[in-house]
Amino acid sequence: MKNCLTSDLSEMFLRSRWGVTMTKKRMVLEIGMGTDIRGADPTKAACRALRDALWHNSLSIAPALGQSLDAMIVDVHIGVPRPELVDKSQVMAVLPHGSGSVTVVEGGLEIHNDEGTNSTLIANACVVVSLDIA
């Protein structure tokens, strides 16, 4: 989970259109878990993990700092079995506000049924919400 916890996200400097130096600062770290009980679909489990992380919060940090909700920079990190099968565009579509990125790595769990004919997938999500602030 080094991608979620390193400080380089908060140390990245960005230049605004007015020539003022802005700094991307991490404001919120959210954690979620999602499953696909019978289908073993990594994208479905990843989307559910992201929803779990987001839907338990109502963030008012952007408006409190005089910024719109769409100013939020949302970096989503997903750990799930078979990460190469995750449709990142479907995961991004879950975000109600802001823009950002999706990174998917090997993680989570896969539990096979007794017959070995099906499995349950568990995905974990780490959501880092940042804002550009002076």
N, C-alpha and C positions, 0 to 999 in steps of 0.2 A: 504494500500500500504506500510505498514511498511517494508515488505521484500525488496522493491526497495530502500528505503531511509535510512535505518540504516547504520551506519558506520562499522558494524562488517565485511562486505565484504572487506573493505580496511584495516582492522586490522588483518585479518587472516594471520598467518605466515606459510610459506611453506619451506621445505628444498629441495634444488636442489641436483642433483646427485654429485656435486663437494663439498658438505658440506658447501656451502655458504648459509647464511640465505637470503631467498627471501621473499618479501612481496607482497601479492596480492593487487594491488592498482587500484581503480576504475578510469578509464580514460574518459569514455563516458556514458551518460545516454540518451537513445533514447526512444521516445514515438510514438506509432502508434495506429490506429483504423482500424478495418476491419469489414465487414458485410457479411452476407448471406441473400440476399434480399428476396428470395422466398423459400429456402430450409430448413431454420432453423437448419443448420448443424453447431454445435459448433466448430468442427475441421476446417471446411472451413473458418469460421469467424476468428478463432485464427490464422491460417496461413496467412490470408490476413492482419491482424493487425500486425503481425511480419514483413511481406514484407513492409508494409507502414512505419514502424519504420526504417527498414534497407535501403530501396531503395532510400531514400532521402539524403543519405550520401555517401561519399567516404572517408573512414577513412585511414589516412596516419600516424597515431600515432605510430603503431607498427614498421614500417620501419624507422620512424624518430628516434626511440629509439634503432635501430639496431636489431630488432626482426622481425621474419616472421609474416605474417598475420595469419598463423595457430597457433601462440603462444597466440593469443587472447583467453581469457576465457569469454564466453558469457553466462550470466545468463538471461534467458527469463522468465518473469512473465506475465501471461495471466489472465485477468478477463473476464469471460463469463458466461452466464446462462448455467446451467447443466454442470459444469466443469468435472464431472466424465465421460462424453461422449467424451472428447477430446482425440484424438490419439496423444500422446506426440511425438512418433517417426516421424509422419508426420510434426509436428511443427519443430522438430530438423532438419529435412531434408531441411528446408528452408534456414538454415544457410550456407552461401557460404564459410566461413572460421572459423577456431577456433573450440574449443570444449566447452561444457558447460552443462547446465541443463535447464529443463523446469519445472516451477511451475505453476499450474493452480488452480485458486480460483473462488468462486462465485463472479460474477460482471457483467459488461456490461449491456445490455438491451435486452428485448424481446418485440416486438410490434406486437400484433395480428391484422390480417386484420378484416374488418367489419363483415364478415361472421363467423369468428372464426375458419376457416378451415386451415389457414396458418399463419405464422409469419415471421418476420424479426429479425435476431439476430445481435447484435453489440458486438464486443469483443474489449477490450483494451489491448495493449501490452506495457510493460516496459522492455527495453533491457539494461542491465548493461554490459558494456565491460570493462574487467580488464586485466592487464598484471602483470606477476611476475617480479618485479624489485628489484634490490639490494638497 
